[in-house]
Amino acid sequence: IYAHPEMIKAVKLGAGDEWMVMAMRMTDGAVEGTEVVNATLPVDNGDSIEIGGLHFNIYHNGKAHTHTDIMVHIPEREVMFLGDNAAVNRLIRNEGSFKGNIAALEDAIKTQTKIFVPGHGPSSGDSAAIYANYLKTVYKLVREQYGEGLSDFEIKPVILPKMKKWGQWADFNRMVGAHVNSIYHEVEADEF
């Protein structure tokens, strides 16, 4: 099993067990009996693994959805696995950097692959672009309102009317405030 070195380290330190607790809660116990198995082979950005004539090209731009998520491009099959850097028709928690997440998806789009496999939702040719569009839009709106002197809690009601396009996505109402808050702090950090 291959993974980013920081992912291997995180699982050794107990993150896998934490994820299983979360998965049990989210699935009402449907994953009971699942065992955490850590990766043993580290991979990082620019690595390529050849198996059976196929190349598995690794993408990792530092900090995107998290600092441990990798993306895997198989050019011979014109498919790219995005991990949790993208979801379809839902918002997901971002534990990393929104700017980094946007950059990761832009790197994925540059491969011009035909099928993108998101971490959540169905695969398609445009799933990377659709989620990147959401991320770019919310980032831009928060940055603009930060520039106007608004605090994070003041920004959400101002930008929501401009985000109706995504309002029906699963977990939108639950997650958009957290996204605004995280982006606000990223923008603020960039100012210093």
C-alpha positions, 0 to 999 in steps of 0.5 A: 500500500502506497501513501504520502510519508506524512499519512503513514506517520499519522496512521502510526500515531493513531489517525486511522483509529480516529477515522474509524470512529468517525466512519462508524458514527457517519455510517451508523456502524456499517463499517464495523469490523473494518481494520485499519491497515497502514501503508508501507511504501511512501510516495511523494509529488513527482513519483511514478510507479509502473505496474503492469505497463501502467504508470501511476503518477503521484501529485502532492502540492504540500497542503491542499485538503490536508497535508497528506492527501495525494492524487494519482494520475494513470495517463494510459487510462486517462483517469485521475484519482483526486482523493478528498481534494474534490467532492461532487454535489457536496461540501466537505471539511477542509483541514488544509489550505483552500489556496492549496486545494485550488492549486491541486485541482488546477494541477489535476485539470492541467493533465487533461485527463478524461475521468476524475475520481473524486473522494466523494461522489461519482466520477466524471470528466468535470468533477475537478473543475466543478469543485475548483470553481466552488473553491475559487468562488468562495475564496474570492468572495471571502477575500473581497469582504475581508478587504472591505473590513468585515469579520468572518462572522459578518461575511457569510450572510453577505456572500450567501446570495452569491452562492445559490449555485451550490446551495443544494449541495449536501452539507452546504448549510453545515459546512459553508460557515466553516469554509468562510472561517478557514478562508478568512484566516488564510487571507488574514495570514497572507496579509502578514 
